[in-house]
């Protein structure tokens, strides 16, 4: 039995059995092969509301959007070439897709910035420099968006999450984390954060006790 699961609610949408099983299994394997053939080193993978797969590839310095079948629909950055301008990324770590379809990339391993693109991949703006002040980053490792459109950036080496609007305006920061590396926000705005060094000890960023 194969269950199709809604990526937002995790509810069963339909079920397939019998002869459909092998066809479904083959489709999944084909999609996996298509993605693997054009991927080097994945940092993050996410699903959007339409079931498309987004991958941040730190090996090829790109963020890519794939159809459920594994077809490349959009590439942000220049494959195999790193940089810090409008058409290049440097080991991007994650991406968040807004309701408008615009994409926000945490360009974190090589550049300390967030880059904003339209749904068609056109560069809009960016913000962030190396540092520990508001709007500065030290390895922005993950990014997510809530129902209000606010951006939550895991500023990993600064042991905090910074919150921005979609123009890059700083709103707040939360320091009760140690190296936040992954953020997921559910439909009801429950936020899940994966970190590795919580527990109340100061790792050098003067974070609040966890």
N, C-alpha and C positions, 0 to 999 in steps of 0.2 A: 504494500500500500504506500502510495506517495501522497502527501498532503501539501497543497499549496498554501503557504502561510503569509498573511498580510504583514509586511515588514514593519508597519507602525503599531498594529494592535496585537500581532502574533496570533490572530484567530485563523481557524481553518476557512479557506475561501472555497475550495473544491477538493475533491479527492479523485485519484486515478488508481485503477487496479487492472489486473489481468493483462491484456495485450498492450494497454497503454503504458505499462510499467517500463518495458524495454525501450519504447520510443522516448519516454521522458528521461530515462537514464542516459540514453545516447545523446539527447539534446544537451543535458548538463555537461557531459564529458566533452562534447564538441565546443561548447562555450568556454569551458575551462582551458581547452587546448588553444583556442583563439586568443584568449587573454594572455596565457603563459608565453605564447610565441612572440609577443611584443612587449614583454615586461622583464625588467632586470632585477630590481630589488624593491619590494613593496614595503612602505612604511605604514600606510593606512589604507583601508578599503571601506567604502560606505555605499549604502543604497539610497537613491533619492525617492521621491514620492511616486515616480513613474516606474520604479523597479530597475532603473539604470544603475550600473555599477561604476563608482568613481574610485580611482586608484591614485595614490601619491607614490611615485616611483623615484626613490632617491638615487637609484643607479643611473637612470636616464635623464634625471633632472626635469621631469615633467609631471603634470597631473593629467590623467586621461579619463574620459567618460566613455563607457562601453554600453551597448545595448544589452538586454538580457541574453541575447545570443552570442555576445562576445565581439560584435562589430564596433570599431572605433568610431565614435560620434564626434569627439572633440578632443583636441590636444592643447594644453596650456604649457608654454615653454617650448624650447627647441630641443628635440630628442638628442641626447648624447653631448649636449653643449651647455655648460654651466655659465651663469652670469648673474648680474644684478640690475639689468635694465628692463624695459617694458616687454621684451620678447624672450627673456631668459629667466630661469629659476636656478637655484643652487641647492639641490637635495631637499625638495619640499617635503614637509612632514605630514600634512593633513589638508583637508578642504571642507568647507561648509557651503551648502547650496541654499540660498534664500527662496522665499515663496515666488519672487519675481523671476527666478532662474539664474540670477547673478551668483557668481562663485567667489568665495573668499579663501585664499590659500595662505596657510602658515608656511612661509618660506624660511625654514628654521635651522637646518643644519649648517648651511653655508651662508645664509643671509638672515639677519634678525629683523624681519619685516612681515607684514600682512599685505597681500596683494589682492586688489579687487578687480574682477573681470566681469563683463556682461555675460549673459547666457550664450552669446555667440562667440565668446572668447576674446573680445576686445578689451584692452587694458583701460581701466578707469583711473585708478589711483593706488597709492600704497602709503603705508606709514610704519614707523619703527626704525630705531637705530640700536646699536649695542649699548647696554647700560641697565640700570636698575630703577630709573625714575619712571613716572607715569608715561605710558606710551612707548617706553623703551623695553627691549627684550634681551634675554640671554637664553637662546635656544627655544623659541616658540614651537612647541612640540605637538600641539593639538588645538583644534578650533571647532566650535559648535555654535549653533544658533537657536535661540528660544522662540516662543510663539510671538513675542513682541518684536522680533527681528534683531535683538541684541546679540552681539558676538562675544563669546567666552573663549579666551585664549589661554591655554596652559603654558605659562612662562616658566619652563621647567627648571632652569638653573637658578632662577630667582625665587623658586619655591612659592609660586603664587598663581592665581588666575586673574587676568585683567579682563575687564568688561568694557566694550565699546559700542557706540552706535555704528551704523553702516557707512558713515562718512569718516570714521576713524577717531571720533571724539571720545576721549577717555571719560568713563563714567564712574568706575570704582575698581578696587582690587581686593581680592580675598587672599589672606596669607595663612590660612589654617591647613596648608598642604606641604608635603615634601616631594618635590620633583613630580608635579602632575604631568602625566604622560598621555592620558586619554580622557576624553569627555564625551558623554552621551546625554542628550536631553530628550526626554519623552514628550508625548503630546500634551501632558498635563504639567509640563515644565519641571518635572522631577529631574534633578541633575545627578548623574553618576560620574565620579571621578576616579580614575586609576592612578595611584601614586605609590611610591616605594619607600618613603622615609618619613611618614607621619609618626607622631608619638611624643611630640613635645620638645624635642631637643633642637637647639638652634644650629642649623646647617650653614650659617653664614649670611643668610638673607634677612635675619631678624624677624622671622615669621612668628605669628601668634601661636601659643601652645595648641596642639591638636587634641 
